């Protein structure tokens, strides 16, 4: 009995121990689960807080970025507006320059036409000298106006309709500068530029000659040599100045090479080289600056390719070889009471030769049928030959074309600037007495300088008027003068 009860008690104890063990195990597991849950809750809370903090930072960063983007957009808008105003201002400035240049060009052309007409009626020598000075100043103003037009992208109208020799192109450029008497030109009589390139070459060479004379001593000469090369021809301009420092030379080369406009030329713009650069890019000739001048100054080489050159036309060749008729004109001391200041010994050449109406006898070409053109017949005493302006065309002969540029001094055509095409054959002229030996050379005087200017400019204008009258029909609406008055193409 007792043994059975003991067994029951033992079994009950074992069951109790087992139950207690299970309870303890559950309690431990429950505690662990609660701890894990607590830790998970804390982790979730921390993550949530971190996420909320990140969200706040993101919102703050977005707001800050939004402000920066807004500020950047505002700056971009301001820049666009400033650029637009700058474009409007630049266009307005260019339009103003263009308007001024057109007005200057038109007024200078009218002034030249009025002076050309006035020259036909002026007999007083002193007054004629002043008229020639005014005409020369008008030619320079025309060149300045053309420079402004070129810088505004407007190309002057084409004046020439026939090829012109490079020698005449350079002489025409020489007549457009102030100190034209300092330029010494050699060569180029047999090299002819095509008609569309004549005006551009003449304008560009005039600007280069102007620079050469301005930046060299006034007592020195500017040497111009025209040579034929394998690829075309070159015009070499050497001055006797001080040269150019490397930085100034680099800047000048940049003006020739780069397409600068008026706003990029500085506070005091120099338009000459920039204008030459535009002409070179438009026509396709080359311009190089260097300090390799044999005279210690600056050398400019203008390269004219073959495509801008042509052969001498038959009309130009006939005009170049047309004989001229000369008649005496009295020079020397003019009675002050008889009508003006005296010319003085205007026949004197500072180099020792004679001047034919202001042109050196060495420069006058040999003309077939006129032996010794510089020693043509003169009136007894003090006479210099002047070509008679005849308009009696020979029967069956075609009208001769003009052989020189309309802006070139009277060297290739005769002695007073009128073209050789306007003179009759020598066989139609009356017989004249033997020429009187010239008087001894006299020193160079202001009166002689006035006579030289008178001859160069009056001959140029008279030859231009006669050439245009022969070459352009009266009803031609596209005449060169009309194009010039309209300001260019």
Rosetta blueprint (number, residue, H / E / L):
1 X L
2 X H
3 X H
4 X H
5 X H
6 X H
7 X H
8 X H
9 X H
10 X H
11 X H
12 X H
13 X H
14 X H
15 X H
16 X H
17 X H
18 X H
19 X H
20 X H
21 X H
22 X H
23 X H
24 X H
25 X H
26 X H
27 X H
28 X H
29 X H
30 X H
31 X H
32 X H
33 X H
34 X H
35 X H
36 X H
37 X H
38 X H
39 X H
40 X H
41 X H
42 X H
43 X H
44 X H
45 X H
46 X H
47 X H
48 X H
49 X H
50 X H
51 X H
52 X H
53 X H
54 X H
55 X H
56 X H
57 X H
58 X H
59 X H
60 X H
61 X H
62 X H
63 X H
64 X H
65 X H
66 X H
67 X H
68 X H
69 X H
70 X H
71 X H
72 X H
73 X H
74 X H
75 X H
76 X H
77 X H
78 X H
79 X H
80 X H
81 X H
82 X H
83 X H
84 X H
85 X H
86 X H
87 X H
88 X H
89 X H
90 X H
91 X H
92 X H
93 X H
94 X H
95 X H
96 X H
97 X H
98 X H
99 X H
100 X H
101 X H
102 X H
103 X H
104 X H
105 X H
106 X H
107 X H
108 X H
109 X H
110 X H
111 X H
112 X H
113 X H
114 X H
115 X H
116 X H
117 X H
118 X H
119 X H
120 X L
121 X L
122 X L
123 X L
124 X L
125 X H
126 X H
127 X H
128 X H
129 X H
130 X H
131 X H
132 X H
133 X H
134 X H
135 X H
136 X H
137 X H
138 X H
139 X H
140 X H
141 X H
142 X H
143 X H
144 X H
145 X H
146 X H
147 X H
148 X H
149 X H
150 X H
151 X H
152 X L
153 X L
154 X L
155 X L
156 X L
157 X L
158 X L
159 X L
160 X L
161 X L
162 X L
163 X L
164 X E
165 X E
166 X H
167 X H
168 X H
169 X H
170 X H
171 X H
172 X H
173 X H
174 X H
175 X L
176 X L
177 X L
178 X L
179 X L
180 X H
181 X H
182 X H
183 X E
184 X E
185 X E
186 X E
187 X L
188 X L
189 X L
190 X L
191 X L
192 X E
193 X E
194 X L
195 X H
196 X H
197 X H
198 X H
199 X H
200 X H
201 X H
202 X H
203 X H
204 X H
205 X H
206 X H
207 X H
208 X H
209 X H
210 X H
211 X H
212 X H
213 X H
214 X H
215 X L
216 X L
217 X L
218 X L
219 X L
220 X L
221 X L
222 X E
223 X E
224 X E
225 X E
226 X E
227 X E
228 X E
229 X E
230 X L
231 X L
232 X E
233 X E
234 X E
235 X E
236 X E
237 X E
238 X E
239 X L
240 X L
241 X L
242 X L
243 X L
244 X L
245 X L
246 X H
247 X H
248 X H
249 X H
250 X H
251 X H
252 X H
253 X H
254 X H
255 X H
256 X H
257 X H
258 X L
259 X L
260 X L
261 X L
262 X H
263 X H
264 X H
265 X L
266 X L
267 X L
268 X L
269 X L
270 X L
271 X H
272 X H
273 X H
274 X H
275 X H
276 X H
277 X H
278 X H
279 X H
280 X H
281 X H
282 X H
283 X H
284 X L
285 X L
286 X E
287 X E
288 X E
289 X E
290 X E
291 X L
292 X L
293 X L
294 X L
295 X L
296 X L
297 X L
298 X L
299 X E
300 X E
301 X E
302 X E
303 X E
304 X E
305 X E
306 X H
307 X H
308 X H
309 X E
310 X E
311 X L
312 X L
313 X L
314 X H
315 X H
316 X H
317 X H
318 X H
319 X H
320 X H
321 X L
322 X L
323 X L
324 X L
325 X L
326 X E
327 X E
328 X E
329 X E
330 X E
331 X L
332 X E
333 X L
334 X L
335 X L
336 X H
337 X H
338 X H
339 X H
340 X L
341 X L
342 X L
343 X L
344 X E
345 X L
346 X L
347 X L
348 X E
349 X L
350 X L
351 X L
352 X L
353 X L
354 X E
355 X E
356 X E
357 X L
358 X L
359 X E
360 X E
361 X H
362 X H
363 X H
364 X L
365 X L
366 X L
367 X E
368 X L
369 X L
370 X E
371 X L
372 X L
373 X H
374 X H
375 X H
376 X L
377 X L
378 X L
379 X L
380 X L
381 X L
382 X L
383 X E
384 X E
385 X E
386 X E
387 X E
388 X L
389 X L
390 X L
391 X L
392 X L
393 X L
394 X L
395 X L
396 X L
397 X L
398 X L
399 X L
400 X L
401 X L
402 X L
403 X L
404 X L
405 X L
406 X L
407 X L
408 X L
409 X L
410 X L
411 X L
412 X L
413 X L
414 X L
415 X L
416 X L
417 X L
418 X L
419 X L
420 X H
421 X H
422 X H
423 X L
424 X L
425 X L
426 X H
427 X H
428 X H
429 X L
430 X L
431 X L
432 X L
433 X L
434 X L
435 X L
436 X L
437 X L
438 X L
439 X L
440 X L
441 X L
442 X L
443 X L
444 X L
445 X L
446 X H
447 X H
448 X H
449 X H
450 X H
451 X H
452 X H
453 X H
454 X H
455 X H
456 X H
457 X H
458 X H
459 X H
460 X H
461 X H
462 X H
463 X H
464 X H
465 X H
466 X H
467 X H
468 X H
469 X H
470 X H
471 X H
472 X L
473 X L
474 X L
475 X L
476 X L
477 X L
478 X L
479 X L
480 X H
481 X H
482 X H
483 X H
484 X H
485 X H
486 X L
487 X L
488 X L
489 X L
